[in-house]
């Protein structure tokens, strides 16, 4: 066997090694942020046993026999929870053979499930883990239909057990993008959506193998995939930006009252914040969308998140795809803290900003109290930072997922170390800096 094949085999084996056993550990003397929206706790202690948090706070005793890490001068937070990402779906975005984001030519749409395509050995997962991301929701992206398919919840542990919850939500695109996909107008997009939900409702009532009506537009697989959405057992993530479009989405509950709606984007959400709050619909958005780049985002403002939060909307920072990498979440959250110092702007407190990238996206994803928070019974996901995690100068020192300390090396970090102190003794004579 060639050396290249041997190396490839070793790397493959390492990528899919069995999950390590959870470790008991404690971190003491840290600035502790539990992710619940409150202020950081000075001289805090975190205790994790058997992969679960058992205690987090000030004056917490460390049980005998548990190894303790002295975190003096450092910070501890829950693992970051990144909502609506493309993690594990592509290697090189511009090369179709390595890109499973969208299925432009597939006869199916709502039935598409990201799970078979997810790659636990993806370099992007390792890079995100080094940045403190421990869990995420992964969404498919639209091909030739307003329905992109079914997303999944994953953890970023260094093992093959990537998927926590398959078919965790369905994604549909409306607004300008949905209009283009549906035939050229918002009218067509909303008609397609309502028709699909009606077909799904009918398909759910049929006996296995029974014939459907002859005028159906969806494949059987797509109709059955949407049945849980109509029943309210699978959330419907709706990509929408314009205030008027948001109102149209909220109105869907008049015909389909069990819909578990989640707005994704909602750049003009602040204009209808009270209506979103009254409907009890959460929002996942990217706060740096502050320019009127399209007609549906003319009212874009960095105060969107702060104003939504003030109105009582449950809002998370997300939409991490392409160049907007999940590891940049603390920067996004930190910007919202800075907004509180600008007259007339609306931002978040430090604790609210951290919650927007930890406990709130976890709650929207159906893991409230179980992830994104350091509280008894939650998963043992913790990040030890060398400083304030919402400051650009800070970085993770250690990351635990389910109580297992994770490797933080990856392709990017290895390149950094390789060229940080490169031996130039044998460089070619013609080499010029």
Secondary structure, 3 states (H helix, E strand, C coil): CCHHHHHHHHHHHHHCCCCCCCCCEEEEEEEECCCCCCCCEEEEEEEEECCEEEEEEECCCCCCCCCEEECCCCEEEECEEEEEECCCCECCCCCHHHECCCCCCCCCCCCCEHHHHCCCCCHHHHHHHHCCEEEEEECCCCCCCCEEEEEEEEECCCCCCCEEEEEEEEEEECHHHHHHHHCCCHHHHHHHHHHHHHHHHHHCCCCCCCCCCCCCCCCHHHHHHHHHHHHCCCEEEEEECCHHHHHHHHHHHHCCCCCCEEEEECCCHHHHHHHHHHHCCEEEECCCCCCCCCHHHCCCCCCHHHHHHHCCCCEEEEEECCCCCHHHHHHHHHHHHHHCCCCCCCCCCHHHHHHCCCHHHHHHCCCCCCCCCCCCCCECCEEEECCCCCCCCCCEEEEEECCEECCCCCHHHHHHHHHHCCCCCCCCCCCCC
